[in-house]
C-alpha cells in the first residue's frame, strides 16, 4: 500500500494553484469516469451473480420422485 502514500491526494491543492478551468474540467471528467466505471462494475457483478444462481428450487408437496 505504499503506492497510495506516494500519490498526492486530490483534495489537497497547492498554494499557488489558481484552479484553472482546465484543471477543474479534468477533475470533473475523471470523477465522472470513476463513477461510471464503478456503476458498470456493479452491473457486471450483478449479472454474474444472477447467472450463477445454484440454489435448489423448493420441492412441491406432490413430488413425483418420492413415489
PyMOL Python script that loads the backbone (N, CA, C, O; Angstrom):
from pymol import cmd

cmd.read_pdbstr("""\
ATOM      1  N   UNK A   1       0.808  -1.199   0.000  1.00  0.00           N
ATOM      2  CA  UNK A   1       0.000   0.000   0.000  1.00  0.00           C
ATOM      3  C   UNK A   1       0.852   1.265   0.000  1.00  0.00           C
ATOM      4  O   UNK A   1       0.334   2.356   0.238  1.00  0.00           O
ATOM      5  N   UNK A   2       2.130   1.135  -0.259  1.00  0.00           N
ATOM      6  CA  UNK A   2       2.983   2.310  -0.322  1.00  0.00           C
ATOM      7  C   UNK A   2       2.628   3.196  -1.503  1.00  0.00           C
ATOM      8  O   UNK A   2       2.904   4.396  -1.495  1.00  0.00           O
ATOM      9  N   UNK A   3       2.011   2.599  -2.523  1.00  0.00           N
ATOM     10  CA  UNK A   3       1.635   3.375  -3.701  1.00  0.00           C
ATOM     11  C   UNK A   3       0.651   4.479  -3.335  1.00  0.00           C
ATOM     12  O   UNK A   3       0.724   5.577  -3.887  1.00  0.00           O
ATOM     13  N   UNK A   4      -0.260   4.205  -2.422  1.00  0.00           N
ATOM     14  CA  UNK A   4      -1.238   5.208  -2.008  1.00  0.00           C
ATOM     15  C   UNK A   4      -0.570   6.390  -1.314  1.00  0.00           C
ATOM     16  O   UNK A   4      -1.008   7.530  -1.468  1.00  0.00           O
ATOM     17  N   UNK A   5       0.473   6.125  -0.561  1.00  0.00           N
ATOM     18  CA  UNK A   5       1.159   7.190   0.155  1.00  0.00           C
ATOM     19  C   UNK A   5       1.960   8.072  -0.792  1.00  0.00           C
ATOM     20  O   UNK A   5       2.139   9.263  -0.537  1.00  0.00           O
ATOM     21  N   UNK A   6       2.443   7.484  -1.891  1.00  0.00           N
ATOM     22  CA  UNK A   6       3.265   8.228  -2.832  1.00  0.00           C
ATOM     23  C   UNK A   6       2.441   9.167  -3.708  1.00  0.00           C
ATOM     24  O   UNK A   6       2.949  10.188  -4.171  1.00  0.00           O
ATOM     25  N   UNK A   7       1.179   8.829  -3.937  1.00  0.00           N
ATOM     26  CA  UNK A   7       0.337   9.662  -4.797  1.00  0.00           C
ATOM     27  C   UNK A   7      -0.161  10.867  -4.023  1.00  0.00           C
ATOM     28  O   UNK A   7      -0.532  10.746  -2.855  1.00  0.00           O
ATOM     29  N   UNK A   8      -0.173  12.037  -4.665  1.00  0.00           N
ATOM     30  CA  UNK A   8      -0.740  13.209  -3.971  1.00  0.00           C
ATOM     31  C   UNK A   8      -2.251  13.073  -3.842  1.00  0.00           C
ATOM     32  O   UNK A   8      -2.913  12.532  -4.728  1.00  0.00           O
ATOM     33  N   UNK A   9      -2.782  13.560  -2.749  1.00  0.00           N
ATOM     34  CA  UNK A   9      -4.228  13.499  -2.545  1.00  0.00           C
ATOM     35  C   UNK A   9      -4.890  14.513  -3.448  1.00  0.00           C
ATOM     36  O   UNK A   9      -4.373  15.611  -3.651  1.00  0.00           O
ATOM     37  N   UNK A  10      -6.042  14.141  -3.991  1.00  0.00           N
ATOM     38  CA  UNK A  10      -6.734  15.007  -4.938  1.00  0.00           C
ATOM     39  C   UNK A  10      -7.427  16.180  -4.255  1.00  0.00           C
ATOM     40  O   UNK A  10      -7.678  17.203  -4.893  1.00  0.00           O
ATOM     41  N   UNK A  11      -7.735  16.052  -2.987  1.00  0.00           N
ATOM     42  CA  UNK A  11      -8.459  17.125  -2.317  1.00  0.00           C
ATOM     43  C   UNK A  11      -7.533  18.192  -1.727  1.00  0.00           C
ATOM     44  O   UNK A  11      -8.007  19.181  -1.167  1.00  0.00           O
ATOM     45  N   UNK A  12      -6.218  17.997  -1.850  1.00  0.00           N
ATOM     46  CA  UNK A  12      -5.264  18.992  -1.371  1.00  0.00           C
ATOM     47  C   UNK A  12      -4.765  19.782  -2.578  1.00  0.00           C
ATOM     48  O   UNK A  12      -4.280  19.203  -3.550  1.00  0.00           O
ATOM     49  N   UNK A  13      -4.885  21.085  -2.512  1.00  0.00           N
ATOM     50  CA  UNK A  13      -4.431  21.956  -3.590  1.00  0.00           C
ATOM     51  C   UNK A  13      -3.174  22.689  -3.168  1.00  0.00           C
ATOM     52  O   UNK A  13      -2.993  23.038  -2.001  1.00  0.00           O
ATOM     53  N   UNK A  14      -2.316  22.912  -4.136  1.00  0.00           N
ATOM     54  CA  UNK A  14      -1.112  23.692  -3.869  1.00  0.00           C
ATOM     55  C   UNK A  14      -1.494  25.144  -3.596  1.00  0.00           C
ATOM     56  O   UNK A  14      -2.539  25.617  -4.043  1.00  0.00           O
ATOM     57  N   UNK A  15      -0.643  25.836  -2.865  1.00  0.00           N
ATOM     58  CA  UNK A  15      -0.937  27.222  -2.509  1.00  0.00           C
ATOM     59  C   UNK A  15      -1.002  28.124  -3.741  1.00  0.00           C
ATOM     60  O   UNK A  15      -1.726  29.120  -3.741  1.00  0.00           O
ATOM     61  N   UNK A  16      -0.261  27.785  -4.776  1.00  0.00           N
ATOM     62  CA  UNK A  16      -0.240  28.615  -5.970  1.00  0.00           C
ATOM     63  C   UNK A  16      -1.181  28.112  -7.066  1.00  0.00           C
ATOM     64  O   UNK A  16      -1.113  28.583  -8.201  1.00  0.00           O
ATOM     65  N   UNK A  17      -2.040  27.179  -6.741  1.00  0.00           N
ATOM     66  CA  UNK A  17      -2.976  26.644  -7.729  1.00  0.00           C
ATOM     67  C   UNK A  17      -4.180  27.572  -7.836  1.00  0.00           C
ATOM     68  O   UNK A  17      -4.910  27.771  -6.865  1.00  0.00           O
ATOM     69  N   UNK A  18      -4.378  28.129  -9.005  1.00  0.00           N
ATOM     70  CA  UNK A  18      -5.479  29.054  -9.214  1.00  0.00           C
ATOM     71  C   UNK A  18      -6.768  28.345  -9.609  1.00  0.00           C
ATOM     72  O   UNK A  18      -7.809  28.986  -9.757  1.00  0.00           O
ATOM     73  N   UNK A  19      -6.705  27.044  -9.778  1.00  0.00           N
ATOM     74  CA  UNK A  19      -7.908  26.304 -10.147  1.00  0.00           C
ATOM     75  C   UNK A  19      -8.403  26.690 -11.525  1.00  0.00           C
ATOM     76  O   UNK A  19      -9.543  27.129 -11.675  1.00  0.00           O
ATOM     77  N   UNK A  20      -7.568  26.533 -12.525  1.00  0.00           N
ATOM     78  CA  UNK A  20      -7.942  26.905 -13.882  1.00  0.00           C
ATOM     79  C   UNK A  20      -9.117  26.059 -14.341  1.00  0.00           C
ATOM     80  O   UNK A  20      -9.405  25.009 -13.768  1.00  0.00           O
ATOM     81  N   UNK A  21      -9.780  26.523 -15.366  1.00  0.00           N
ATOM     82  CA  UNK A  21     -10.937  25.805 -15.900  1.00  0.00           C
ATOM     83  C   UNK A  21     -10.519  24.432 -16.402  1.00  0.00           C
ATOM     84  O   UNK A  21     -11.262  23.460 -16.264  1.00  0.00           O
ATOM     85  N   UNK A  22      -9.341  24.357 -16.977  1.00  0.00           N
ATOM     86  CA  UNK A  22      -8.854  23.073 -17.493  1.00  0.00           C
ATOM     87  C   UNK A  22      -8.652  22.076 -16.350  1.00  0.00           C
ATOM     88  O   UNK A  22      -9.005  20.904 -16.478  1.00  0.00           O
ATOM     89  N   UNK A  23      -8.095  22.533 -15.254  1.00  0.00           N
ATOM     90  CA  UNK A  23      -7.875  21.663 -14.095  1.00  0.00           C
ATOM     91  C   UNK A  23      -9.199  21.190 -13.517  1.00  0.00           C
ATOM     92  O   UNK A  23      -9.357  20.014 -13.191  1.00  0.00           O
ATOM     93  N   UNK A  24     -10.145  22.105 -13.391  1.00  0.00           N
ATOM     94  CA  UNK A  24     -11.456  21.726 -12.845  1.00  0.00           C
ATOM     95  C   UNK A  24     -12.174  20.772 -13.781  1.00  0.00           C
ATOM     96  O   UNK A  24     -12.846  19.846 -13.328  1.00  0.00           O
ATOM     97  N   UNK A  25     -12.038  20.990 -15.089  1.00  0.00           N
ATOM     98  CA  UNK A  25     -12.672  20.103 -16.055  1.00  0.00           C
ATOM     99  C   UNK A  25     -12.057  18.714 -15.993  1.00  0.00           C
ATOM    100  O   UNK A  25     -12.771  17.712 -16.026  1.00  0.00           O
ATOM    101  N   UNK A  26     -10.741  18.654 -15.903  1.00  0.00           N
ATOM    102  CA  UNK A  26     -10.068  17.357 -15.792  1.00  0.00           C
ATOM    103  C   UNK A  26     -10.538  16.607 -14.550  1.00  0.00           C
ATOM    104  O   UNK A  26     -10.804  15.406 -14.603  1.00  0.00           O
ATOM    105  N   UNK A  27     -10.637  17.322 -13.440  1.00  0.00           N
ATOM    106  CA  UNK A  27     -11.086  16.691 -12.199  1.00  0.00           C
ATOM    107  C   UNK A  27     -12.519  16.195 -12.330  1.00  0.00           C
ATOM    108  O   UNK A  27     -12.840  15.094 -11.884  1.00  0.00           O
ATOM    109  N   UNK A  28     -13.375  16.997 -12.937  1.00  0.00           N
ATOM    110  CA  UNK A  28     -14.768  16.593 -13.110  1.00  0.00           C
ATOM    111  C   UNK A  28     -14.892  15.387 -14.035  1.00  0.00           C
ATOM    112  O   UNK A  28     -15.669  14.472 -13.762  1.00  0.00           O
ATOM    113  N   UNK A  29     -14.134  15.381 -15.119  1.00  0.00           N
ATOM    114  CA  UNK A  29     -14.186  14.260 -16.069  1.00  0.00           C
ATOM    115  C   UNK A  29     -13.669  12.984 -15.421  1.00  0.00           C
ATOM    116  O   UNK A  29     -14.258  11.918 -15.601  1.00  0.00           O
ATOM    117  N   UNK A  30     -12.579  13.077 -14.670  1.00  0.00           N
ATOM    118  CA  UNK A  30     -12.046  11.890 -14.004  1.00  0.00           C
ATOM    119  C   UNK A  30     -13.006  11.365 -12.943  1.00  0.00           C
ATOM    120  O   UNK A  30     -13.172  10.153 -12.803  1.00  0.00           O
ATOM    121  N   UNK A  31     -13.628  12.253 -12.207  1.00  0.00           N
ATOM    122  CA  UNK A  31     -14.603  11.832 -11.201  1.00  0.00           C
ATOM    123  C   UNK A  31     -15.780  11.127 -11.866  1.00  0.00           C
ATOM    124  O   UNK A  31     -16.228  10.079 -11.401  1.00  0.00           O
ATOM    125  N   UNK A  32     -16.268  11.698 -12.938  1.00  0.00           N
ATOM    126  CA  UNK A  32     -17.374  11.083 -13.668  1.00  0.00           C
ATOM    127  C   UNK A  32     -16.976   9.722 -14.231  1.00  0.00           C
ATOM    128  O   UNK A  32     -17.762   8.776 -14.185  1.00  0.00           O
ATOM    129  N   UNK A  33     -15.773   9.621 -14.755  1.00  0.00           N
ATOM    130  CA  UNK A  33     -15.298   8.343 -15.293  1.00  0.00           C
ATOM    131  C   UNK A  33     -15.211   7.283 -14.197  1.00  0.00           C
ATOM    132  O   UNK A  33     -15.564   6.125 -14.419  1.00  0.00           O
ATOM    133  N   UNK A  34     -14.738   7.683 -13.012  1.00  0.00           N
ATOM    134  CA  UNK A  34     -14.680   6.737 -11.891  1.00  0.00           C
ATOM    135  C   UNK A  34     -16.080   6.259 -11.511  1.00  0.00           C
ATOM    136  O   UNK A  34     -16.293   5.067 -11.288  1.00  0.00           O
ATOM    137  N   UNK A  35     -17.014   7.172 -11.440  1.00  0.00           N
ATOM    138  CA  UNK A  35     -18.384   6.811 -11.068  1.00  0.00           C
ATOM    139  C   UNK A  35     -19.016   5.881 -12.104  1.00  0.00           C
ATOM    140  O   UNK A  35     -19.670   4.901 -11.747  1.00  0.00           O
ATOM    141  N   UNK A  36     -18.824   6.186 -13.366  1.00  0.00           N
ATOM    142  CA  UNK A  36     -19.379   5.343 -14.434  1.00  0.00           C
ATOM    143  C   UNK A  36     -18.739   3.968 -14.383  1.00  0.00           C
ATOM    144  O   UNK A  36     -19.426   2.956 -14.527  1.00  0.00           O
ATOM    145  N   UNK A  37     -17.437   3.924 -14.182  1.00  0.00           N
ATOM    146  CA  UNK A  37     -16.740   2.639 -14.098  1.00  0.00           C
ATOM    147  C   UNK A  37     -17.233   1.796 -12.938  1.00  0.00           C
ATOM    148  O   UNK A  37     -17.411   0.585 -13.076  1.00  0.00           O
ATOM    149  N   UNK A  38     -17.452   2.424 -11.806  1.00  0.00           N
ATOM    150  CA  UNK A  38     -17.963   1.687 -10.647  1.00  0.00           C
ATOM    151  C   UNK A  38     -19.363   1.152 -10.905  1.00  0.00           C
ATOM    152  O   UNK A  38     -19.682   0.025 -10.526  1.00  0.00           O
ATOM    153  N   UNK A  39     -20.197   1.957 -11.548  1.00  0.00           N
ATOM    154  CA  UNK A  39     -21.552   1.514 -11.848  1.00  0.00           C
ATOM    155  C   UNK A  39     -21.522   0.334 -12.820  1.00  0.00           C
ATOM    156  O   UNK A  39     -22.266  -0.633 -12.656  1.00  0.00           O
ATOM    157  N   UNK A  40     -20.659   0.421 -13.829  1.00  0.00           N
ATOM    158  CA  UNK A  40     -20.540  -0.680 -14.783  1.00  0.00           C
ATOM    159  C   UNK A  40     -20.053  -1.955 -14.087  1.00  0.00           C
ATOM    160  O   UNK A  40     -20.514  -3.053 -14.400  1.00  0.00           O
ATOM    161  N   UNK A  41     -19.130  -1.805 -13.153  1.00  0.00           N
ATOM    162  CA  UNK A  41     -18.633  -2.965 -12.415  1.00  0.00           C
ATOM    163  C   UNK A  41     -19.735  -3.570 -11.553  1.00  0.00           C
ATOM    164  O   UNK A  41     -19.857  -4.792 -11.475  1.00  0.00           O
ATOM    165  N   UNK A  42     -20.544  -2.722 -10.901  1.00  0.00           N
ATOM    166  CA  UNK A  42     -21.668  -3.235 -10.098  1.00  0.00           C
ATOM    167  C   UNK A  42     -22.646  -4.009 -10.965  1.00  0.00           C
ATOM    168  O   UNK A  42     -23.088  -5.094 -10.587  1.00  0.00           O
ATOM    169  N   UNK A  43     -22.985  -3.462 -12.121  1.00  0.00           N
ATOM    170  CA  UNK A  43     -23.939  -4.134 -13.007  1.00  0.00           C
ATOM    171  C   UNK A  43     -23.377  -5.446 -13.528  1.00  0.00           C
ATOM    172  O   UNK A  43     -24.108  -6.431 -13.625  1.00  0.00           O
ATOM    173  N   UNK A  44     -22.104  -5.478 -13.862  1.00  0.00           N
ATOM    174  CA  UNK A  44     -21.475  -6.718 -14.325  1.00  0.00           C
ATOM    175  C   UNK A  44     -21.476  -7.756 -13.216  1.00  0.00           C
ATOM    176  O   UNK A  44     -21.723  -8.934 -13.471  1.00  0.00           O
ATOM    177  N   UNK A  45     -21.204  -7.334 -11.990  1.00  0.00           N
ATOM    178  CA  UNK A  45     -21.208  -8.263 -10.863  1.00  0.00           C
ATOM    179  C   UNK A  45     -22.607  -8.821 -10.620  1.00  0.00           C
ATOM    180  O   UNK A  45     -22.759 -10.006 -10.326  1.00  0.00           O
ATOM    181  N   UNK A  46     -23.626  -7.976 -10.741  1.00  0.00           N
ATOM    182  CA  UNK A  46     -24.999  -8.440 -10.556  1.00  0.00           C
ATOM    183  C   UNK A  46     -25.369  -9.470 -11.612  1.00  0.00           C
ATOM    184  O   UNK A  46     -26.053 -10.450 -11.315  1.00  0.00           O
ATOM    185  N   UNK A  47     -24.919  -9.250 -12.847  1.00  0.00           N
ATOM    186  CA  UNK A  47     -25.210 -10.225 -13.909  1.00  0.00           C
ATOM    187  C   UNK A  47     -24.524 -11.550 -13.623  1.00  0.00           C
ATOM    188  O   UNK A  47     -25.104 -12.607 -13.870  1.00  0.00           O
ATOM    189  N   UNK A  48     -23.298 -11.513 -13.106  1.00  0.00           N
ATOM    190  CA  UNK A  48     -22.605 -12.750 -12.763  1.00  0.00           C
ATOM    191  C   UNK A  48     -23.311 -13.474 -11.629  1.00  0.00           C
ATOM    192  O   UNK A  48     -23.448 -14.697 -11.658  1.00  0.00           O
ATOM    193  N   UNK A  49     -23.750 -12.736 -10.647  1.00  0.00           N
ATOM    194  CA  UNK A  49     -24.439 -13.343  -9.514  1.00  0.00           C
ATOM    195  C   UNK A  49     -25.744 -13.990  -9.963  1.00  0.00           C
ATOM    196  O   UNK A  49     -26.084 -15.077  -9.496  1.00  0.00           O
ATOM    197  N   UNK A  50     -26.471 -13.348 -10.850  1.00  0.00           N
ATOM    198  CA  UNK A  50     -27.739 -13.898 -11.329  1.00  0.00           C
ATOM    199  C   UNK A  50     -27.497 -15.130 -12.198  1.00  0.00           C
ATOM    200  O   UNK A  50     -28.296 -16.066 -12.169  1.00  0.00           O
ATOM    201  N   UNK A  51     -26.420 -15.146 -12.962  1.00  0.00           N
ATOM    202  CA  UNK A  51     -26.132 -16.270 -13.844  1.00  0.00           C
ATOM    203  C   UNK A  51     -25.678 -17.487 -13.055  1.00  0.00           C
ATOM    204  O   UNK A  51     -25.824 -18.610 -13.539  1.00  0.00           O
ATOM    205  N   UNK A  52     -25.136 -17.307 -11.866  1.00  0.00           N
ATOM    206  CA  UNK A  52     -24.620 -18.412 -11.068  1.00  0.00           C
ATOM    207  C   UNK A  52     -25.546 -18.764  -9.913  1.00  0.00           C
ATOM    208  O   UNK A  52     -25.075 -19.125  -8.834  1.00  0.00           O
ATOM    209  N   UNK A  53     -26.822 -18.668 -10.116  1.00  0.00           N
ATOM    210  CA  UNK A  53     -27.777 -18.979  -9.072  1.00  0.00           C
ATOM    211  C   UNK A  53     -27.901 -20.497  -8.960  1.00  0.00           C
ATOM    212  O   UNK A  53     -28.632 -21.125  -9.725  1.00  0.00           O
ATOM    213  N   UNK A  54     -27.191 -21.072  -8.015  1.00  0.00           N
ATOM    214  CA  UNK A  54     -27.150 -22.529  -7.864  1.00  0.00           C
ATOM    215  C   UNK A  54     -28.065 -23.029  -6.762  1.00  0.00           C
ATOM    216  O   UNK A  54     -27.918 -24.165  -6.311  1.00  0.00           O
ATOM    217  N   UNK A  55     -28.992 -22.220  -6.325  1.00  0.00           N
ATOM    218  CA  UNK A  55     -29.895 -22.655  -5.273  1.00  0.00           C
ATOM    219  C   UNK A  55     -30.933 -23.610  -5.846  1.00  0.00           C
ATOM    220  O   UNK A  55     -31.405 -23.436  -6.969  1.00  0.00           O
ATOM    221  N   UNK A  56     -31.274 -24.609  -5.064  1.00  0.00           N
ATOM    222  CA  UNK A  56     -32.271 -25.567  -5.498  1.00  0.00           C
ATOM    223  C   UNK A  56     -33.654 -24.949  -5.400  1.00  0.00           C
ATOM    224  O   UNK A  56     -33.945 -24.156  -4.505  1.00  0.00           O
ATOM    225  N   UNK A  57     -34.490 -25.334  -6.339  1.00  0.00           N
ATOM    226  CA  UNK A  57     -35.874 -24.876  -6.318  1.00  0.00           C
ATOM    227  C   UNK A  57     -36.596 -25.585  -5.176  1.00  0.00           C
ATOM    228  O   UNK A  57     -36.292 -26.740  -4.878  1.00  0.00           O
ATOM    229  N   UNK A  58     -37.530 -24.922  -4.545  1.00  0.00           N
ATOM    230  CA  UNK A  58     -38.286 -25.593  -3.469  1.00  0.00           C
ATOM    231  C   UNK A  58     -39.081 -26.767  -4.038  1.00  0.00           C
ATOM    232  O   UNK A  58     -39.669 -26.674  -5.115  1.00  0.00           O
ATOM    233  N   UNK A  59     -39.087 -27.879  -3.289  1.00  0.00           N
ATOM    234  CA  UNK A  59     -39.804 -29.066  -3.761  1.00  0.00           C
ATOM    235  C   UNK A  59     -41.296 -28.920  -3.506  1.00  0.00           C
ATOM    236  O   UNK A  59     -41.730 -28.390  -2.483  1.00  0.00           O
ATOM    237  N   UNK A  60     -42.057 -29.402  -4.463  1.00  0.00           N
ATOM    238  CA  UNK A  60     -43.506 -29.362  -4.336  1.00  0.00           C
ATOM    239  C   UNK A  60     -43.978 -30.495  -3.426  1.00  0.00           C
ATOM    240  O   UNK A  60     -43.272 -31.487  -3.248  1.00  0.00           O
ATOM    241  N   UNK A  61     -45.171 -30.346  -2.850  1.00  0.00           N
ATOM    242  CA  UNK A  61     -45.729 -31.373  -1.966  1.00  0.00           C
ATOM    243  C   UNK A  61     -46.020 -32.673  -2.722  1.00  0.00           C
ATOM    244  O   UNK A  61     -45.892 -33.758  -2.155  1.00  0.00           O
ATOM    245  N   UNK A  62     -46.401 -32.574  -3.964  1.00  0.00           N
ATOM    246  CA  UNK A  62     -46.727 -33.776  -4.748  1.00  0.00           C
ATOM    247  C   UNK A  62     -45.560 -34.151  -5.641  1.00  0.00           C
ATOM    248  O   UNK A  62     -45.713 -34.252  -6.859  1.00  0.00           O
ATOM    249  N   UNK A  63     -44.400 -34.358  -5.045  1.00  0.00           N
ATOM    250  CA  UNK A  63     -43.184 -34.667  -5.776  1.00  0.00           C
ATOM    251  C   UNK A  63     -43.296 -36.060  -6.392  1.00  0.00           C
ATOM    252  O   UNK A  63     -43.574 -37.023  -5.678  1.00  0.00           O
ATOM    253  N   UNK A  64     -43.088 -36.183  -7.677  1.00  0.00           N
ATOM    254  CA  UNK A  64     -43.231 -37.439  -8.396  1.00  0.00           C
ATOM    255  C   UNK A  64     -42.112 -38.420  -8.042  1.00  0.00           C
ATOM    256  O   UNK A  64     -42.331 -39.629  -8.103  1.00  0.00           O
ATOM    257  N   UNK A  65     -40.926 -37.943  -7.677  1.00  0.00           N
ATOM    258  CA  UNK A  65     -39.793 -38.828  -7.383  1.00  0.00           C
ATOM    259  C   UNK A  65     -39.986 -39.554  -6.058  1.00  0.00           C
ATOM    260  O   UNK A  65     -39.365 -40.596  -5.847  1.00  0.00           O
ATOM    261  N   UNK A  66     -40.803 -39.056  -5.180  1.00  0.00           N
ATOM    262  CA  UNK A  66     -40.983 -39.669  -3.866  1.00  0.00           C
ATOM    263  C   UNK A  66     -41.768 -40.973  -3.955  1.00  0.00           C
ATOM    264  O   UNK A  66     -41.730 -41.762  -3.011  1.00  0.00           O
ATOM    265  N   UNK A  67     -42.465 -41.226  -5.035  1.00  0.00           N
ATOM    266  CA  UNK A  67     -43.286 -42.447  -5.171  1.00  0.00           C
ATOM    267  C   UNK A  67     -42.487 -43.646  -5.472  1.00  0.00           C
ATOM    268  O   UNK A  67     -43.040 -44.736  -5.612  1.00  0.00           O
TER     269      UNK A  67
END
""", "prot")
cmd.dss("prot")
cmd.show_as("cartoon", "prot")
cmd.util.cbc("prot")
cmd.orient("prot")
